[in-house]
Amino acid sequence: MPASTRNRAPDPGFGLYFHWPFCRKKCPYCDFNSHVREAVDQRRWMAALLRELDYFADQTVQKKLTSIFFGGGTPSLMASETVAALIEGARSRFTFADDIEITLEANPTSVEAASFAGYRQAGVTRLSLGVQSMRGDALKFLGREHSVREALQAIELARESFQNISFDLIYALPGQSGSDWKADLERALTLAGDHLSLYQLTIEPNTGFAGAVRRGEFAIPAEENAEELFEMTQRICADAGRPAYEISNHARPGFECRHNLTYWRYGEYIGVGPGAHGRLIREGMRTAFQQKKRPESWLEAVEAADHGTETTEPLTHRLECAEELLLMGLRLDEGVWFENFSAAIGAPMEEFLRRDRLVPLIDAGLMEMDERRLRATGRGRLVLNSLLPEILV
């Protein structure tokens, strides 16, 4: 844990998320709101994203913006001029923190890598590359368009423009042995910057892989094998100076993704674009909202009414908010700070905890608590979903 967060509750921050929903193709493991379209009118989409940003800016208590995140879909299909216009649009509506983090997700194909320098000039400060594997056969299985060679070239090209780069890998693939993953991970660590996101393959409903599993085309690894790979991952990354600050995310101290930390710390954020989610305090009430998911429906709504909001839900039930906060915050190595919990929920954490059930979990080495915060240990984070029902009133 970074020294700066050991003794005081960190500011959750205030974030802005732009969703670019378009991809060249749909990957078989992906259940994100992504769509394939033959052509995209970038000027029209840029104007609509700025228009919806205006709508939320007019309703938001002005506070310092600490992060912007371009997610998707495939944001690296955006022209650098589009990215620049959206960043400048945000700058004109909000005060930027001096050290604002601006992340853009990118695919490491040679075509998209050619835009990296333009993104840096546009104001992006952090690039997150969807590498996914260091092996050609795994990339083919995952339906990725790039080769290992292209990924390596993209990483090298990204370093020329960005001091802060990250990339994703997916593991626990069918037939992947411990030695295979160890070799891939150790190779990745020699190439990585200061941050890695490492995800076990999960089979989500309504994806290409879900259908393949039903048809018996492949089977996912047994749970005990996946746990072994997870524990190996934690050890190797910690030894390489990139400990897990969240269940699936590893970084050198000081290089944690600040935008995602805002989510996990239950901070406020605006979501702009098709299917984007947001959490804002409105009239003293934490409110969740989601935009229309289908790109064309969202675009038509914005052009007609300045925004494409599909649902708005005031979060009035404090126990549900407390559960959501703990589920997010206990994913972090730092845990949940009592001070931040009280500020977000409006009541102390002790009102929501079953001490009689919490103490045995602490004794079992699954949870830890001191006068400032509650956290799950590494073992506890593995079974977090089963711990929460035990400790909540």
Contacts in CASP RR format, 6 or more apart in sequence:
PFRMAT RR
TARGET T0000
AUTHOR 0000-0000-0000
METHOD contacts of the structure
MODEL  1
MPASTRNRAPDPGFGLYFHWPFCRKKCPYCDFNSHVREAVDQRRWMAALL
RELDYFADQTVQKKLTSIFFGGGTPSLMASETVAALIEGARSRFTFADDI
EITLEANPTSVEAASFAGYRQAGVTRLSLGVQSMRGDALKFLGREHSVRE
ALQAIELARESFQNISFDLIYALPGQSGSDWKADLERALTLAGDHLSLYQ
LTIEPNTGFAGAVRRGEFAIPAEENAEELFEMTQRICADAGRPAYEISNH
ARPGFECRHNLTYWRYGEYIGVGPGAHGRLIREGMRTAFQQKKRPESWLE
AVEAADHGTETTEPLTHRLECAEELLLMGLRLDEGVWFENFSAAIGAPME
EFLRRDRLVPLIDAGLMEMDERRLRATGRGRLVLNSLLPEILV
1 245 0 8 1.000
1 253 0 8 1.000
1 333 0 8 1.000
1 334 0 8 1.000
2 245 0 8 1.000
2 253 0 8 1.000
2 254 0 8 1.000
2 256 0 8 1.000
3 253 0 8 1.000
4 10 0 8 1.000
4 254 0 8 1.000
5 334 0 8 1.000
7 372 0 8 1.000
9 337 0 8 1.000
9 338 0 8 1.000
9 339 0 8 1.000
9 340 0 8 1.000
9 372 0 8 1.000
9 373 0 8 1.000
10 261 0 8 1.000
10 265 0 8 1.000
10 334 0 8 1.000
10 337 0 8 1.000
10 340 0 8 1.000
11 66 0 8 1.000
12 261 0 8 1.000
12 262 0 8 1.000
12 265 0 8 1.000
12 266 0 8 1.000
12 267 0 8 1.000
12 268 0 8 1.000
12 340 0 8 1.000
12 344 0 8 1.000
13 66 0 8 1.000
13 67 0 8 1.000
13 258 0 8 1.000
13 261 0 8 1.000
13 262 0 8 1.000
13 265 0 8 1.000
13 267 0 8 1.000
13 268 0 8 1.000
14 63 0 8 1.000
14 64 0 8 1.000
14 65 0 8 1.000
14 66 0 8 1.000
14 67 0 8 1.000
14 262 0 8 1.000
14 267 0 8 1.000
14 268 0 8 1.000
14 269 0 8 1.000
15 65 0 8 1.000
15 66 0 8 1.000
15 67 0 8 1.000
15 68 0 8 1.000
15 69 0 8 1.000
15 259 0 8 1.000
15 262 0 8 1.000
15 268 0 8 1.000
15 269 0 8 1.000
15 270 0 8 1.000
16 53 0 8 1.000
16 65 0 8 1.000
16 67 0 8 1.000
16 68 0 8 1.000
16 69 0 8 1.000
16 90 0 8 1.000
16 94 0 8 1.000
16 269 0 8 1.000
16 270 0 8 1.000
16 271 0 8 1.000
16 272 0 8 1.000
17 68 0 8 1.000
17 69 0 8 1.000
17 71 0 8 1.000
17 259 0 8 1.000
17 269 0 8 1.000
17 270 0 8 1.000
17 271 0 8 1.000
17 272 0 8 1.000
17 276 0 8 1.000
17 277 0 8 1.000
17 278 0 8 1.000
18 49 0 8 1.000
18 68 0 8 1.000
18 69 0 8 1.000
18 70 0 8 1.000
18 71 0 8 1.000
18 75 0 8 1.000
18 86 0 8 1.000
18 271 0 8 1.000
18 272 0 8 1.000
18 273 0 8 1.000
18 276 0 8 1.000
19 33 0 8 1.000
19 71 0 8 1.000
19 72 0 8 1.000
19 73 0 8 1.000
19 271 0 8 1.000
19 272 0 8 1.000
19 273 0 8 1.000
19 274 0 8 1.000
19 275 0 8 1.000
19 276 0 8 1.000
19 291 0 8 1.000
20 45 0 8 1.000
20 70 0 8 1.000
20 71 0 8 1.000
20 72 0 8 1.000
20 73 0 8 1.000
20 74 0 8 1.000
20 75 0 8 1.000
20 77 0 8 1.000
20 78 0 8 1.000
21 33 0 8 1.000
21 34 0 8 1.000
21 35 0 8 1.000
21 72 0 8 1.000
21 73 0 8 1.000
21 273 0 8 1.000
21 274 0 8 1.000
21 275 0 8 1.000
21 295 0 8 1.000
22 34 0 8 1.000
22 35 0 8 1.000
22 36 0 8 1.000
22 37 0 8 1.000
22 40 0 8 1.000
22 73 0 8 1.000
22 74 0 8 1.000
22 77 0 8 1.000
22 295 0 8 1.000
23 34 0 8 1.000
23 35 0 8 1.000
23 36 0 8 1.000
23 72 0 8 1.000
23 73 0 8 1.000
23 74 0 8 1.000
23 77 0 8 1.000
24 36 0 8 1.000
24 74 0 8 1.000
24 77 0 8 1.000
24 145 0 8 1.000
25 36 0 8 1.000
25 143 0 8 1.000
25 145 0 8 1.000
26 34 0 8 1.000
26 35 0 8 1.000
26 36 0 8 1.000
27 142 0 8 1.000
27 143 0 8 1.000
27 144 0 8 1.000
28 142 0 8 1.000
28 143 0 8 1.000
28 207 0 8 1.000
28 208 0 8 1.000
28 209 0 8 1.000
28 212 0 8 1.000
29 142 0 8 1.000
29 170 0 8 1.000
29 201 0 8 1.000
29 202 0 8 1.000
29 203 0 8 1.000
29 204 0 8 1.000
29 207 0 8 1.000
29 208 0 8 1.000
29 209 0 8 1.000
30 204 0 8 1.000
30 207 0 8 1.000
31 204 0 8 1.000
31 205 0 8 1.000
31 206 0 8 1.000
31 207 0 8 1.000
32 72 0 8 1.000
32 73 0 8 1.000
33 72 0 8 1.000
33 73 0 8 1.000
33 274 0 8 1.000
33 275 0 8 1.000
33 293 0 8 1.000
34 72 0 8 1.000
34 73 0 8 1.000
34 74 0 8 1.000
35 73 0 8 1.000
35 294 0 8 1.000
35 295 0 8 1.000
37 295 0 8 1.000
40 77 0 8 1.000
42 78 0 8 1.000
42 79 0 8 1.000
42 82 0 8 1.000
44 299 0 8 1.000
45 82 0 8 1.000
45 299 0 8 1.000
46 82 0 8 1.000
46 85 0 8 1.000
46 86 0 8 1.000
48 273 0 8 1.000
48 298 0 8 1.000
48 299 0 8 1.000
48 302 0 8 1.000
48 303 0 8 1.000
49 86 0 8 1.000
49 272 0 8 1.000
49 273 0 8 1.000
50 85 0 8 1.000
50 86 0 8 1.000
50 89 0 8 1.000
51 302 0 8 1.000
51 303 0 8 1.000
51 306 0 8 1.000
51 307 0 8 1.000
52 272 0 8 1.000
52 273 0 8 1.000
52 291 0 8 1.000
52 302 0 8 1.000
52 306 0 8 1.000
52 307 0 8 1.000
52 308 0 8 1.000
53 86 0 8 1.000
53 89 0 8 1.000
53 90 0 8 1.000
53 93 0 8 1.000
53 270 0 8 1.000
53 272 0 8 1.000
54 93 0 8 1.000
54 306 0 8 1.000
55 306 0 8 1.000
55 307 0 8 1.000
56 270 0 8 1.000
56 271 0 8 1.000
56 272 0 8 1.000
56 280 0 8 1.000
56 307 0 8 1.000
57 93 0 8 1.000
57 94 0 8 1.000
57 270 0 8 1.000
59 280 0 8 1.000
59 282 0 8 1.000
60 270 0 8 1.000
60 280 0 8 1.000
61 281 0 8 1.000
62 94 0 8 1.000
62 95 0 8 1.000
63 94 0 8 1.000
63 95 0 8 1.000
63 268 0 8 1.000
64 94 0 8 1.000
64 95 0 8 1.000
64 96 0 8 1.000
64 97 0 8 1.000
65 90 0 8 1.000
65 94 0 8 1.000
65 95 0 8 1.000
65 96 0 8 1.000
65 97 0 8 1.000
65 100 0 8 1.000
66 97 0 8 1.000
66 100 0 8 1.000
66 101 0 8 1.000
66 258 0 8 1.000
66 262 0 8 1.000
67 100 0 8 1.000
67 101 0 8 1.000
67 102 0 8 1.000
67 103 0 8 1.000
67 258 0 8 1.000
67 259 0 8 1.000
67 262 0 8 1.000
68 87 0 8 1.000
68 90 0 8 1.000
68 100 0 8 1.000
68 101 0 8 1.000
68 102 0 8 1.000
68 103 0 8 1.000
68 259 0 8 1.000
69 102 0 8 1.000
69 103 0 8 1.000
69 259 0 8 1.000
69 260 0 8 1.000
70 78 0 8 1.000
70 83 0 8 1.000
70 86 0 8 1.000
70 102 0 8 1.000
70 103 0 8 1.000
70 104 0 8 1.000
70 105 0 8 1.000
70 124 0 8 1.000
71 104 0 8 1.000
71 105 0 8 1.000
72 105 0 8 1.000
73 105 0 8 1.000
74 105 0 8 1.000
74 106 0 8 1.000
74 107 0 8 1.000
74 112 0 8 1.000
75 83 0 8 1.000
75 104 0 8 1.000
75 105 0 8 1.000
75 106 0 8 1.000
76 104 0 8 1.000
76 105 0 8 1.000
76 106 0 8 1.000
76 107 0 8 1.000
76 112 0 8 1.000
76 115 0 8 1.000
76 119 0 8 1.000
77 112 0 8 1.000
79 115 0 8 1.000
80 115 0 8 1.000
80 118 0 8 1.000
80 119 0 8 1.000
80 121 0 8 1.000
80 122 0 8 1.000
81 122 0 8 1.000
83 104 0 8 1.000
83 119 0 8 1.000
83 122 0 8 1.000
83 123 0 8 1.000
83 124 0 8 1.000
84 121 0 8 1.000
84 122 0 8 1.000
84 123 0 8 1.000
87 102 0 8 1.000
87 122 0 8 1.000
87 123 0 8 1.000
87 124 0 8 1.000
90 96 0 8 1.000
100 125 0 8 1.000
101 125 0 8 1.000
101 126 0 8 1.000
101 164 0 8 1.000
101 257 0 8 1.000
101 258 0 8 1.000
101 259 0 8 1.000
102 123 0 8 1.000
102 124 0 8 1.000
102 125 0 8 1.000
102 126 0 8 1.000
103 124 0 8 1.000
103 125 0 8 1.000
103 126 0 8 1.000
103 127 0 8 1.000
103 128 0 8 1.000
103 257 0 8 1.000
103 259 0 8 1.000
104 119 0 8 1.000
104 124 0 8 1.000
104 126 0 8 1.000
104 127 0 8 1.000
104 128 0 8 1.000
105 128 0 8 1.000
105 129 0 8 1.000
105 130 0 8 1.000
106 112 0 8 1.000
106 113 0 8 1.000
106 115 0 8 1.000
106 116 0 8 1.000
106 119 0 8 1.000
106 127 0 8 1.000
106 128 0 8 1.000
106 129 0 8 1.000
106 130 0 8 1.000
106 154 0 8 1.000
106 158 0 8 1.000
107 129 0 8 1.000
107 130 0 8 1.000
107 145 0 8 1.000
107 146 0 8 1.000
108 129 0 8 1.000
108 130 0 8 1.000
108 131 0 8 1.000
108 146 0 8 1.000
108 150 0 8 1.000
108 151 0 8 1.000
108 153 0 8 1.000
108 154 0 8 1.000
108 155 0 8 1.000
108 167 0 8 1.000
109 145 0 8 1.000
109 146 0 8 1.000
109 150 0 8 1.000
109 154 0 8 1.000
110 146 0 8 1.000
110 150 0 8 1.000
110 153 0 8 1.000
110 154 0 8 1.000
112 154 0 8 1.000
113 150 0 8 1.000
113 153 0 8 1.000
113 154 0 8 1.000
113 157 0 8 1.000
113 158 0 8 1.000
116 127 0 8 1.000
116 154 0 8 1.000
116 157 0 8 1.000
116 158 0 8 1.000
116 160 0 8 1.000
116 161 0 8 1.000
116 162 0 8 1.000
117 160 0 8 1.000
117 161 0 8 1.000
118 161 0 8 1.000
119 127 0 8 1.000
119 161 0 8 1.000
120 161 0 8 1.000
120 162 0 8 1.000
124 162 0 8 1.000
125 162 0 8 1.000
125 164 0 8 1.000
126 162 0 8 1.000
126 164 0 8 1.000
126 165 0 8 1.000
126 166 0 8 1.000
126 257 0 8 1.000
127 158 0 8 1.000
127 161 0 8 1.000
127 162 0 8 1.000
127 164 0 8 1.000
127 165 0 8 1.000
127 166 0 8 1.000
128 165 0 8 1.000
128 166 0 8 1.000
128 167 0 8 1.000
128 168 0 8 1.000
128 197 0 8 1.000
128 257 0 8 1.000
129 151 0 8 1.000
129 154 0 8 1.000
129 155 0 8 1.000
129 158 0 8 1.000
129 165 0 8 1.000
129 166 0 8 1.000
129 167 0 8 1.000
129 168 0 8 1.000
130 167 0 8 1.000
130 168 0 8 1.000
131 151 0 8 1.000
131 154 0 8 1.000
131 155 0 8 1.000
131 167 0 8 1.000
131 168 0 8 1.000
131 169 0 8 1.000
131 188 0 8 1.000
132 138 0 8 1.000
132 139 0 8 1.000
132 142 0 8 1.000
132 144 0 8 1.000
132 168 0 8 1.000
132 169 0 8 1.000
132 170 0 8 1.000
133 139 0 8 1.000
133 142 0 8 1.000
133 144 0 8 1.000
133 148 0 8 1.000
133 169 0 8 1.000
133 170 0 8 1.000
133 173 0 8 1.000
133 184 0 8 1.000
134 148 0 8 1.000
134 151 0 8 1.000
134 169 0 8 1.000
134 184 0 8 1.000
134 187 0 8 1.000
134 188 0 8 1.000
135 148 0 8 1.000
135 180 0 8 1.000
135 184 0 8 1.000
136 147 0 8 1.000
136 148 0 8 1.000
138 170 0 8 1.000
138 173 0 8 1.000
138 176 0 8 1.000
139 146 0 8 1.000
139 147 0 8 1.000
139 148 0 8 1.000
141 173 0 8 1.000
141 174 0 8 1.000
142 170 0 8 1.000
142 173 0 8 1.000
146 154 0 8 1.000
152 191 0 8 1.000
155 165 0 8 1.000
155 167 0 8 1.000
155 191 0 8 1.000
158 165 0 8 1.000
159 165 0 8 1.000
159 193 0 8 1.000
164 193 0 8 1.000
164 194 0 8 1.000
164 195 0 8 1.000
164 255 0 8 1.000
165 192 0 8 1.000
165 193 0 8 1.000
165 194 0 8 1.000
165 195 0 8 1.000
166 192 0 8 1.000
166 193 0 8 1.000
166 194 0 8 1.000
166 195 0 8 1.000
166 196 0 8 1.000
166 197 0 8 1.000
166 251 0 8 1.000
166 257 0 8 1.000
167 188 0 8 1.000
167 192 0 8 1.000
167 196 0 8 1.000
167 197 0 8 1.000
168 196 0 8 1.000
168 197 0 8 1.000
168 198 0 8 1.000
168 199 0 8 1.000
169 184 0 8 1.000
169 185 0 8 1.000
169 188 0 8 1.000
169 196 0 8 1.000
169 197 0 8 1.000
169 198 0 8 1.000
169 199 0 8 1.000
170 199 0 8 1.000
170 200 0 8 1.000
170 201 0 8 1.000
171 181 0 8 1.000
171 184 0 8 1.000
171 185 0 8 1.000
171 198 0 8 1.000
171 199 0 8 1.000
171 200 0 8 1.000
171 201 0 8 1.000
171 229 0 8 1.000
171 233 0 8 1.000
172 181 0 8 1.000
172 200 0 8 1.000
172 201 0 8 1.000
172 220 0 8 1.000
172 221 0 8 1.000
172 225 0 8 1.000
172 226 0 8 1.000
172 229 0 8 1.000
172 230 0 8 1.000
173 201 0 8 1.000
173 221 0 8 1.000
174 218 0 8 1.000
174 219 0 8 1.000
174 220 0 8 1.000
174 221 0 8 1.000
175 221 0 8 1.000
176 221 0 8 1.000
176 229 0 8 1.000
178 228 0 8 1.000
178 229 0 8 1.000
178 232 0 8 1.000
181 229 0 8 1.000
181 232 0 8 1.000
181 233 0 8 1.000
182 232 0 8 1.000
182 236 0 8 1.000
185 198 0 8 1.000
185 232 0 8 1.000
185 233 0 8 1.000
185 236 0 8 1.000
185 237 0 8 1.000
186 236 0 8 1.000
188 196 0 8 1.000
189 196 0 8 1.000
189 236 0 8 1.000
189 237 0 8 1.000
189 240 0 8 1.000
189 242 0 8 1.000
192 242 0 8 1.000
193 255 0 8 1.000
194 242 0 8 1.000
194 251 0 8 1.000
194 252 0 8 1.000
194 254 0 8 1.000
194 255 0 8 1.000
195 242 0 8 1.000
195 249 0 8 1.000
195 250 0 8 1.000
195 251 0 8 1.000
195 252 0 8 1.000
195 255 0 8 1.000
195 256 0 8 1.000
195 257 0 8 1.000
196 237 0 8 1.000
196 242 0 8 1.000
196 249 0 8 1.000
196 250 0 8 1.000
196 251 0 8 1.000
197 248 0 8 1.000
197 249 0 8 1.000
197 250 0 8 1.000
198 233 0 8 1.000
198 237 0 8 1.000
198 248 0 8 1.000
198 249 0 8 1.000
198 250 0 8 1.000
199 248 0 8 1.000
200 226 0 8 1.000
200 229 0 8 1.000
200 230 0 8 1.000
200 248 0 8 1.000
201 209 0 8 1.000
201 220 0 8 1.000
203 209 0 8 1.000
203 210 0 8 1.000
203 213 0 8 1.000
203 220 0 8 1.000
204 210 0 8 1.000
212 218 0 8 1.000
213 219 0 8 1.000
213 220 0 8 1.000
220 226 0 8 1.000
221 229 0 8 1.000
227 382 0 8 1.000
230 382 0 8 1.000
234 243 0 8 1.000
234 244 0 8 1.000
234 378 0 8 1.000
237 243 0 8 1.000
237 244 0 8 1.000
237 250 0 8 1.000
238 244 0 8 1.000
241 252 0 8 1.000
242 250 0 8 1.000
242 251 0 8 1.000
242 252 0 8 1.000
243 250 0 8 1.000
243 251 0 8 1.000
243 333 0 8 1.000
244 250 0 8 1.000
244 333 0 8 1.000
244 378 0 8 1.000
245 251 0 8 1.000
245 256 0 8 1.000
245 332 0 8 1.000
245 333 0 8 1.000
245 334 0 8 1.000
246 256 0 8 1.000
246 260 0 8 1.000
246 264 0 8 1.000
246 331 0 8 1.000
246 332 0 8 1.000
246 333 0 8 1.000
247 331 0 8 1.000
247 381 0 8 1.000
247 384 0 8 1.000
249 256 0 8 1.000
249 257 0 8 1.000
249 260 0 8 1.000
251 257 0 8 1.000
259 269 0 8 1.000
261 332 0 8 1.000
262 268 0 8 1.000
262 269 0 8 1.000
263 269 0 8 1.000
263 328 0 8 1.000
264 328 0 8 1.000
264 329 0 8 1.000
264 331 0 8 1.000
264 332 0 8 1.000
265 328 0 8 1.000
265 329 0 8 1.000
265 332 0 8 1.000
265 340 0 8 1.000
266 279 0 8 1.000
266 324 0 8 1.000
266 325 0 8 1.000
266 328 0 8 1.000
266 329 0 8 1.000
266 340 0 8 1.000
266 344 0 8 1.000
267 279 0 8 1.000
267 344 0 8 1.000
268 279 0 8 1.000
268 280 0 8 1.000
268 281 0 8 1.000
269 278 0 8 1.000
269 279 0 8 1.000
269 280 0 8 1.000
270 278 0 8 1.000
270 280 0 8 1.000
271 277 0 8 1.000
271 278 0 8 1.000
271 289 0 8 1.000
271 291 0 8 1.000
272 291 0 8 1.000
273 291 0 8 1.000
273 298 0 8 1.000
273 308 0 8 1.000
274 291 0 8 1.000
274 292 0 8 1.000
274 293 0 8 1.000
274 294 0 8 1.000
274 295 0 8 1.000
274 297 0 8 1.000
274 298 0 8 1.000
274 299 0 8 1.000
275 290 0 8 1.000
275 291 0 8 1.000
275 292 0 8 1.000
275 293 0 8 1.000
275 298 0 8 1.000
275 310 0 8 1.000
276 290 0 8 1.000
276 291 0 8 1.000
277 288 0 8 1.000
277 289 0 8 1.000
277 290 0 8 1.000
277 291 0 8 1.000
278 288 0 8 1.000
278 289 0 8 1.000
278 290 0 8 1.000
279 286 0 8 1.000
279 287 0 8 1.000
279 288 0 8 1.000
279 289 0 8 1.000
280 286 0 8 1.000
280 287 0 8 1.000
280 289 0 8 1.000
281 287 0 8 1.000
282 314 0 8 1.000
285 314 0 8 1.000
285 315 0 8 1.000
285 316 0 8 1.000
286 314 0 8 1.000
286 315 0 8 1.000
286 321 0 8 1.000
286 344 0 8 1.000
287 312 0 8 1.000
287 313 0 8 1.000
287 314 0 8 1.000
287 315 0 8 1.000
288 311 0 8 1.000
288 312 0 8 1.000
288 313 0 8 1.000
288 315 0 8 1.000
289 309 0 8 1.000
289 311 0 8 1.000
289 312 0 8 1.000
289 313 0 8 1.000
290 309 0 8 1.000
290 310 0 8 1.000
290 311 0 8 1.000
291 298 0 8 1.000
291 307 0 8 1.000
291 308 0 8 1.000
291 309 0 8 1.000
291 310 0 8 1.000
292 298 0 8 1.000
292 301 0 8 1.000
292 308 0 8 1.000
292 309 0 8 1.000
292 310 0 8 1.000
293 310 0 8 1.000
298 308 0 8 1.000
301 307 0 8 1.000
301 308 0 8 1.000
301 309 0 8 1.000
302 308 0 8 1.000
315 321 0 8 1.000
315 324 0 8 1.000
318 345 0 8 1.000
318 346 0 8 1.000
318 347 0 8 1.000
318 352 0 8 1.000
319 352 0 8 1.000
319 392 0 8 1.000
319 393 0 8 1.000
321 344 0 8 1.000
321 345 0 8 1.000
322 341 0 8 1.000
322 345 0 8 1.000
322 349 0 8 1.000
322 352 0 8 1.000
322 392 0 8 1.000
323 388 0 8 1.000
323 392 0 8 1.000
325 336 0 8 1.000
325 341 0 8 1.000
325 344 0 8 1.000
325 345 0 8 1.000
326 336 0 8 1.000
326 352 0 8 1.000
326 374 0 8 1.000
326 388 0 8 1.000
326 392 0 8 1.000
327 384 0 8 1.000
327 385 0 8 1.000
327 388 0 8 1.000
329 335 0 8 1.000
329 336 0 8 1.000
330 336 0 8 1.000
330 374 0 8 1.000
330 375 0 8 1.000
330 376 0 8 1.000
330 381 0 8 1.000
330 384 0 8 1.000
330 387 0 8 1.000
330 388 0 8 1.000
331 381 0 8 1.000
331 384 0 8 1.000
332 375 0 8 1.000
333 375 0 8 1.000
333 378 0 8 1.000
334 373 0 8 1.000
334 375 0 8 1.000
335 373 0 8 1.000
335 374 0 8 1.000
335 375 0 8 1.000
335 376 0 8 1.000
336 349 0 8 1.000
336 373 0 8 1.000
336 374 0 8 1.000
336 375 0 8 1.000
337 372 0 8 1.000
337 373 0 8 1.000
338 348 0 8 1.000
338 349 0 8 1.000
338 372 0 8 1.000
338 373 0 8 1.000
338 374 0 8 1.000
339 372 0 8 1.000
341 348 0 8 1.000
341 349 0 8 1.000
342 348 0 8 1.000
342 349 0 8 1.000
345 352 0 8 1.000
349 374 0 8 1.000
351 393 0 8 1.000
352 392 0 8 1.000
352 393 0 8 1.000
353 374 0 8 1.000
353 391 0 8 1.000
353 392 0 8 1.000
353 393 0 8 1.000
354 390 0 8 1.000
354 391 0 8 1.000
354 392 0 8 1.000
354 393 0 8 1.000
357 390 0 8 1.000
357 391 0 8 1.000
358 367 0 8 1.000
358 369 0 8 1.000
358 390 0 8 1.000
358 391 0 8 1.000
361 367 0 8 1.000
361 387 0 8 1.000
361 390 0 8 1.000
361 391 0 8 1.000
362 368 0 8 1.000
362 369 0 8 1.000
365 377 0 8 1.000
365 379 0 8 1.000
365 380 0 8 1.000
366 376 0 8 1.000
366 377 0 8 1.000
366 379 0 8 1.000
366 380 0 8 1.000
366 383 0 8 1.000
366 387 0 8 1.000
367 374 0 8 1.000
367 375 0 8 1.000
367 376 0 8 1.000
367 377 0 8 1.000
367 380 0 8 1.000
367 387 0 8 1.000
367 391 0 8 1.000
368 374 0 8 1.000
368 375 0 8 1.000
368 376 0 8 1.000
368 377 0 8 1.000
369 375 0 8 1.000
376 384 0 8 1.000
376 387 0 8 1.000
380 387 0 8 1.000
END
